[in-house]
Amino acid sequence: MSLVSRLSAVLDAHRAPLPVFAHCDLPCGVYDPAQARIEAQSVKAVMEKYNASSDADFKVRATLIKEERCELVKHHLWVLWTDYFKVDHLKAFPNLHDLFWMATKSAGDAKKTNDPVVADRLLSEIDAIAEIFWATKK
């Protein structure tokens, strides 16, 4: 065994495997903008509960939950954008990129506020993406 082979074997034996994350383990083909919409509905509901409460501890918990849900909205949108939609879809729907950009920006904006108007905007943008999604599924 050569020195390089032995060194490589030693390094491999001490290298911890890195976790890998994906939408799923296989290209399953199961995509639905409803996942993003459900999380966005949760964001809006949390905002409303936050605004109705005077309990400081509750408001801290609500903020943490809302921020987690905003990240899940982004995740589900990115999965659709990067895994489902293809170049042909963009050619047929040239505003698709802007819709995703605006929706992910709105999810980020929702992290910074408890104004349900921002959540309504996010839901509207997700609905516009969903309309295109279902048009491509025909």
C-alpha positions as CSV (number, residue, x, y, z in Angstrom):
1,M,0.0,0.0,0.0
2,S,1.4,3.4,-1.0
3,L,2.0,6.2,1.5
4,V,-0.8,8.2,-0.1
5,S,-3.2,5.3,0.2
6,R,-2.4,4.7,3.8
7,L,-2.7,8.4,4.6
8,S,-6.0,8.6,2.8
9,A,-7.3,5.5,4.7
10,V,-6.3,7.1,8.1
11,L,-8.0,10.4,7.2
12,D,-11.1,8.6,6.0
13,A,-11.3,6.6,9.3
14,H,-11.3,9.8,11.4
15,R,-13.6,11.8,9.2
16,A,-17.1,12.0,10.6
17,P,-19.8,11.7,8.0
18,L,-21.6,15.0,7.2
19,P,-25.3,15.1,7.4
20,V,-27.1,15.8,4.1
21,F,-30.5,17.4,3.9
22,A,-33.0,17.3,1.1
23,H,-36.7,17.6,0.4
24,C,-36.7,13.8,0.3
25,D,-34.2,11.0,-0.3
26,L,-35.4,10.5,-3.9
27,P,-36.8,12.8,-6.5
28,C,-40.3,11.8,-5.4
29,G,-42.2,14.3,-7.5
30,V,-44.5,15.2,-4.6
31,Y,-44.7,19.0,-4.4
32,D,-47.5,21.3,-3.3
33,P,-47.6,25.0,-2.5
34,A,-50.1,24.1,0.2
35,Q,-47.2,23.3,2.5
36,A,-46.0,26.9,2.3
37,R,-49.5,28.3,2.6
38,I,-50.2,26.3,5.8
39,E,-47.1,27.7,7.4
40,A,-48.0,31.2,6.3
41,Q,-51.5,30.8,7.8
42,S,-49.8,29.9,11.0
43,V,-47.6,33.0,10.8
44,K,-50.8,35.1,10.5
45,A,-52.6,33.4,13.3
46,V,-49.6,33.8,15.6
47,M,-49.4,37.5,14.8
48,E,-53.0,37.9,15.7
49,K,-52.6,36.0,19.0
50,Y,-49.5,38.1,19.7
51,N,-51.4,41.3,19.2
52,A,-54.3,40.1,21.4
53,S,-52.1,39.1,24.3
54,S,-50.7,41.2,27.1
55,D,-48.6,38.3,28.5
56,A,-44.9,39.1,27.9
57,D,-43.9,35.4,28.2
58,F,-46.6,34.4,25.7
59,K,-45.4,37.1,23.3
60,V,-41.8,35.8,23.4
61,R,-43.0,32.3,22.6
62,A,-45.2,33.6,19.9
63,T,-42.3,35.5,18.3
64,L,-40.1,32.4,18.3
65,I,-42.8,30.2,16.8
66,K,-43.6,32.8,14.2
67,E,-40.0,33.1,13.1
68,E,-39.7,29.3,12.8
69,R,-42.9,29.2,10.7
70,C,-41.5,32.0,8.5
71,E,-38.4,29.9,7.9
72,L,-40.6,26.9,7.0
73,V,-42.5,29.1,4.5
74,K,-39.2,30.0,2.8
75,H,-38.0,26.4,2.9
76,H,-41.2,25.1,1.2
77,L,-41.0,27.9,-1.4
78,W,-37.4,27.2,-2.1
79,V,-38.1,23.5,-2.6
80,L,-40.8,24.4,-5.2
81,W,-38.6,26.9,-6.9
82,T,-35.4,24.9,-7.0
83,D,-36.8,21.3,-7.3
84,Y,-40.1,21.5,-9.1
85,F,-40.1,24.5,-11.5
86,K,-38.1,24.1,-14.6
87,V,-36.8,26.4,-17.4
88,D,-39.9,25.6,-19.5
89,H,-42.1,26.9,-16.6
90,L,-40.2,30.1,-16.5
91,K,-40.6,30.6,-20.2
92,A,-44.3,30.1,-19.9
93,F,-44.6,32.2,-16.8
94,P,-42.0,34.9,-17.0
95,N,-43.1,36.5,-13.7
96,L,-42.4,33.3,-11.8
97,H,-39.0,34.4,-10.5
98,D,-40.3,37.7,-9.3
99,L,-43.2,35.9,-7.5
100,F,-40.8,33.7,-5.6
101,W,-38.5,36.6,-4.8
102,M,-41.4,38.7,-3.5
103,A,-42.9,35.8,-1.4
104,T,-39.6,34.8,0.2
105,K,-38.9,38.5,0.9
106,S,-42.4,38.8,2.5
107,A,-41.6,35.7,4.7
108,G,-38.5,37.6,5.8
109,D,-40.6,40.7,6.4
110,A,-43.0,38.7,8.5
111,K,-40.2,37.8,10.9
112,K,-39.7,41.5,11.6
113,T,-43.3,42.5,12.4
114,N,-46.5,41.3,14.0
115,D,-48.6,43.1,11.4
116,P,-51.1,40.7,9.9
117,V,-51.2,42.8,6.7
118,V,-47.7,41.5,6.0
119,A,-49.0,37.9,6.5
120,D,-51.9,38.6,4.1
121,R,-49.5,39.8,1.5
122,L,-47.4,36.6,1.9
123,L,-50.5,34.5,1.6
124,S,-51.5,36.4,-1.6
125,E,-48.1,35.8,-3.1
126,I,-48.2,32.1,-2.3
127,D,-51.6,31.9,-3.9
128,A,-50.2,33.5,-7.1
129,I,-47.4,30.9,-7.1
130,A,-50.0,28.1,-6.4
131,E,-52.0,29.3,-9.4
132,I,-49.0,28.8,-11.7
133,F,-48.1,25.6,-10.0
134,W,-51.5,24.0,-10.7
135,A,-51.4,25.4,-14.3
136,T,-48.2,23.5,-14.8
137,K,-49.6,20.3,-13.4
138,K,-52.4,20.0,-16.1
